[in-house]
């Protein structure tokens, strides 16, 4: 990819890059930069098994797909239309008009970090899907977890929860197996120099 320099302390992201823990820095600098500068739209998918906390014979499969998780301007909260807007702040959100009623996804950026020769762009996200079951996903995981989400060919820990807040005790479930992916479905073209479907140089 072409070299992109931002007028910040690091030059690579709108925020300075600080020292971080190696386990929090999964990507090469190029891959970390892709999460901020290159992807315009993501699709989130997850699947697995939920099992009754008190009865292991009671389980069911689940799956979730959330499309259209699109780049937004951090200052105006409207979808980005030009790559130039990324320098003022970037986050991703699906365009579901009723996020509290059925499904929702948000991806933001915290502090960019480097550790062990690798990088993080501060990429962090959450998704909720109540269309069939009350499911909640948070990445990177906020505590130890056995589940991963694949992002740009890299596995990152993810918390996967069946949300039991309003259920009687006998209907409490845990996610016992699962995996997820976050896949770019549209890339920025940078003046026609990249294929918007594949992200590859033209």
C-alpha positions, 0 to 999 in steps of 0.5 A: 500500500502507499505510504500514508502519513498523518500530521500526528506524533506518530505519523501513522494514525491520528493518535500517537503510538505508545508502548503496549503489551505484546499480547495486545498488539496482533498486527504488522504496522501495515495490517494495523493501518489497514484497519483504520485507513483502508477498510470502508465496510465490514461484515461481522459473522459469528456462530457456535453453541449455547448450553444451559448452565444447569443442564448440559443436555440442553443446548442449541446452535446460534449464528449471527451476521451483521452487514454494512458496518460502515466508516463514519466521521467521528465529528459529524457521525455521518457515513464517510464519503471520501478517504480524506475524511478519515484524517478527522476521525473514523469509526464503524457502525452498521446502519440498522435504524432500530439498533436497540430492537434487533441488532447493532455493531460498533467499532471504534479506535482507542490508543494505538500501541506497539509491543514485541515488534507488532502494533495495534491501531486501538481497534475495538468493537462490540456487536449485539444481536437480538433477532433470534437470541440475545447475543453479545460480542466484545473484542478484543476480549476484556478477560480470558476467553477461549473464543477468537475472532479472525480479523485480516487473517489474525485471530484476536480474543473475543467475548461471546455471551448469551445475555441472560439478564431477563431470563429465569434461572432455569433458562440461563445459557453459556456459550460453550463453543464459538468463533467469529470473523470480521471481513472487509466487504468494501475497501477505499479506492484512493483515487482508483489505485485499489480494487474496492472489492478486494483491497488489492492494488490495481 
